[in-house]
Amino acid sequence: REGLNGTMTGQAKKVRKFCKKLKKWQPQNFEETDFKFTDNLPIGQSFKELNVWPVSELVGYGLKKDNDPSLKIGGIHLNAKEYHEMMKRPNSVIIDVRNVYESAIGHFSPPPGGAEYIDPKMRVSTEFPDWLNSEETREKIEGKTVMMYCTGGVRCEKASALVKKMGINVNETFQLKGGIHRYLETFSDGGFWKGKNYVFDKRFAHGATEKCQNSEILSKCANCDCSWEMYRGKLKCSTCGVPLLVCRPCQSEKKSKKYLKRLRCPLCV
């Protein structure tokens, strides 16, 4: 009903050929699709099998049909350079529509005097509608230019549409076309991006090309508070269940699994 979202791995030429054939097969559905390619992945980061899951919502907000916005009323798309320039504007806000464990390791940091960065700090996407409709949020964004962003652009389609569906009085709503992925391709030095971009594949996260190895670490280990940005070991908050950052030394020390399972995320501490 709302579309398709997915990630696949394969030989570079064959994957590109597959995407071209999709556009030719059903141009009404795929002609405008923004396919994103990442080359030279290590063999260990490729998928071993193909999985397909039908879901009722492309972005799970858990809304009833009457409250569910049409994706046709979403925000205005801006390419990376346009979005970059808009972040410099006053009387505007930039909303990170990802989950808190994603924004913890990397997010936009607009320049002084520019847009105000807002992190809803969602554990799961179903929290977004209530956050957006809260009195506190409305006071922050009403009468302002709203900018939204996410990993690849998909979540913004629904988030920006929800602003209009709720009738929130904003100047206009914009979204980053192609998401963080396209922005970091365009600004290889990182631009206004800080930290790493969390991704839902075996890369886990990546930074801007030119400073990937030396990018600023924004997050900390849940156990010892050292700077740490890699989600490893599939550890989760003992209270809310979101992915937990625990550094390699803390995981490798002689701490029992029972001890590690008692750790909590910053929102629950």
C-alpha positions in Angstrom: 0.0 0.0 0.0 2.8 2.4 0.9 5.8 1.0 -1.0 8.9 -1.1 -0.7 12.0 -0.6 1.5 15.0 -2.9 1.5 18.7 -3.6 1.2 20.4 -6.3 -0.9 24.0 -7.3 -1.7 25.5 -8.8 -4.8 28.0 -8.2 -7.6 28.2 -4.4 -8.4 27.2 -4.7 -12.1 24.5 -7.2 -11.5 22.8 -5.2 -8.7 22.8 -2.1 -10.9 21.4 -4.1 -13.8 18.7 -5.4 -11.5 17.7 -1.9 -10.5 17.6 -0.7 -14.1 15.3 -3.7 -15.0 13.0 -2.8 -12.1 12.6 0.7 -13.6 11.9 -0.8 -17.0 9.5 -3.4 -15.7 7.3 -1.1 -13.7 8.2 2.5 -14.4 5.1 3.8 -12.6 6.5 2.4 -9.4 10.3 2.5 -9.8 11.2 5.3 -12.2 11.6 7.8 -9.4 13.1 5.4 -6.9 16.4 6.6 -5.4 18.5 3.5 -5.5 21.7 3.9 -3.3 24.8 1.9 -3.9 27.8 1.1 -1.7 30.7 -0.6 -3.4 33.7 -2.6 -2.1 32.0 -4.1 0.9 34.0 -6.9 2.6 32.6 -10.4 1.9 31.7 -10.8 5.6 29.3 -7.9 5.3 27.2 -9.4 2.5 23.8 -11.0 3.2 23.7 -14.8 3.1 20.0 -15.1 2.0 17.1 -13.1 0.8 14.2 -12.4 3.2 11.0 -10.6 2.4 8.5 -9.4 5.0 5.0 -7.9 4.2 4.1 -5.2 6.7 1.1 -3.0 7.1 3.1 0.2 7.4 6.3 1.2 5.7 7.2 3.1 8.8 5.5 1.6 11.9 3.6 4.4 13.7 0.7 2.1 14.8 -1.9 4.7 13.7 -5.5 3.9 13.0 -6.6 4.3 9.4 -8.3 7.7 10.0 -5.2 9.1 11.6 -2.7 7.6 9.1 -1.4 10.3 6.7 -1.2 9.8 3.0 2.4 9.8 1.8 1.3 12.2 -1.0 1.1 15.1 1.4 4.7 14.8 2.6 7.3 17.5 2.8 9.3 19.2 0.0 12.4 17.3 -1.0 15.7 19.1 -0.9 18.9 17.7 -2.3 22.0 17.6 0.0 23.4 21.0 -1.0 20.0 22.7 -0.7 19.5 21.1 2.7 23.0 22.1 3.8 22.2 25.7 3.0 18.8 25.6 4.7 20.5 24.5 8.0 22.1 27.9 8.2 18.7 29.7 8.3 17.3 31.1 11.6 13.7 30.5 12.8 13.9 26.9 11.7 14.2 23.5 13.3 15.8 20.3 12.2 14.1 17.1 13.5 15.9 13.8 13.6 13.2 11.2 12.9 15.4 8.2 13.7 15.5 6.2 17.0 17.6 7.4 19.9 20.2 4.6 19.5 20.8 5.8 16.0 21.1 9.5 16.8 23.3 8.7 19.8 26.3 7.9 17.6 25.8 10.6 15.0 23.6 13.5 14.0 23.5 16.9 12.3 24.9 19.9 14.2 23.7 23.0 12.5 25.9 26.1 12.6 25.4 28.8 15.3 22.6 31.1 14.4 21.1 28.4 12.1 18.4 25.7 12.6 17.8 24.3 16.1 18.5 20.6 16.2 15.7 18.5 17.9 16.1 14.9 18.8 12.7 13.3 19.8 14.7 10.5 21.6 12.4 7.8 20.5 13.0 4.2 21.5 10.7 3.0 18.7 9.0 4.8 15.8 5.5 4.3 17.4 6.5 7.0 19.9 6.8 9.7 17.2 3.1 10.6 16.7 2.6 11.3 20.4 5.9 13.3 20.6 5.0 15.3 17.6 1.5 16.1 18.9 2.6 17.0 22.4 2.2 20.6 23.6 6.0 21.0 24.2 6.8 20.0 20.6 4.1 22.2 19.1 5.5 25.2 21.0 9.0 24.5 19.6 8.0 24.1 16.0 4.9 26.2 15.3 5.6 29.2 13.1 8.9 27.9 12.1 10.4 26.1 9.0 10.6 22.4 9.8 13.4 20.3 8.3 13.4 16.5 8.8 16.0 13.8 8.0 16.6 10.1 8.4 19.0 7.4 7.2 17.9 7.1 3.6 14.8 9.3 3.3 12.0 6.7 3.8 11.0 7.6 7.4 10.8 11.3 6.5 8.1 10.6 3.9 5.7 9.6 6.6 7.0 11.9 9.4 6.6 15.0 7.2 3.1 13.9 6.1 2.1 13.5 9.7 2.9 17.2 10.4 0.3 18.2 7.8 -2.2 15.6 8.9 -2.1 16.9 12.5 -2.6 20.4 11.2 0.5 21.8 13.0 1.0 25.4 12.0 4.5 25.5 10.6 5.9 27.7 7.8 6.8 24.7 5.6 8.1 21.2 6.0 11.2 20.0 4.1 13.0 16.7 4.1 16.5 15.5 3.0 16.2 13.7 -0.3 18.2 10.4 -0.1 18.7 11.0 3.6 22.1 11.0 5.4 23.4 8.6 2.9 23.2 11.1 0.0 24.4 14.0 2.3 27.6 12.2 3.2 28.2 11.3 -0.4 27.9 14.9 -1.4 29.9 16.3 1.6 32.8 14.0 1.9 34.3 16.1 4.7 31.1 15.6 6.7 29.6 19.1 6.3 27.4 19.7 9.3 27.3 16.0 10.2 28.9 14.8 13.4 29.8 11.2 14.3 28.6 8.1 12.4 25.5 7.2 10.4 23.8 4.1 11.9 22.7 1.6 9.2 20.6 -1.5 9.3 23.0 -3.9 7.6 26.3 -5.6 8.5 28.3 -2.3 8.2 26.4 -1.1 11.4 27.7 2.4 10.9 29.8 4.6 8.6 31.1 8.2 8.6 32.0 10.8 6.0 34.6 9.5 3.5 37.4 12.0 4.2 37.3 11.6 8.0 35.7 8.2 8.5 38.6 7.0 10.6 39.0 10.1 12.7 35.4 11.3 13.1 34.3 12.6 16.5 32.9 10.0 18.8 29.7 11.3 20.4 28.5 8.4 22.4 29.7 6.4 25.5 29.9 2.9 26.8 26.9 2.1 29.0 29.2 0.5 31.6 32.4 2.5 31.9 31.5 5.8 30.1 34.5 5.7 27.8 34.0 7.0 24.2 32.4 4.3 22.2 30.2 4.1 19.1 30.0 0.5 17.9 27.0 -1.7 18.7 28.4 -5.1 19.2 27.4 -8.3 21.0 23.6 -7.7 20.5 23.4 -6.2 24.0 20.1 -4.4 24.9 18.9 -2.2 27.7 17.5 -4.3 30.6 14.6 -1.9 31.0 13.4 -0.9 27.5 15.2 -3.2 25.2 16.9 -0.7 22.9 20.4 -1.6 21.5 23.1 -0.9 24.1 26.6 0.5 23.5 29.2 -1.5 25.5 32.9 -1.2 24.6 35.0 -4.1 23.7 37.1 -4.1 26.9 34.0 -4.2 29.1 32.6 -7.1 27.0 35.9 -9.0 27.0 36.6 -8.6 30.7 35.6 -11.3 33.0 32.1 -10.0 33.5 29.3 -12.4 33.5 26.6 -12.3 30.9 24.2 -11.8 33.8 26.0 -8.6 34.8 25.9 -7.2 31.2 22.2 -7.9 30.9 21.6 -5.6 33.9 22.9 -2.6 32.1 20.6 0.2 31.0 20.5 2.8 28.3 20.9 6.6 29.0 17.1 7.1 28.8 16.4 4.6 31.5 19.3 5.4 33.9 
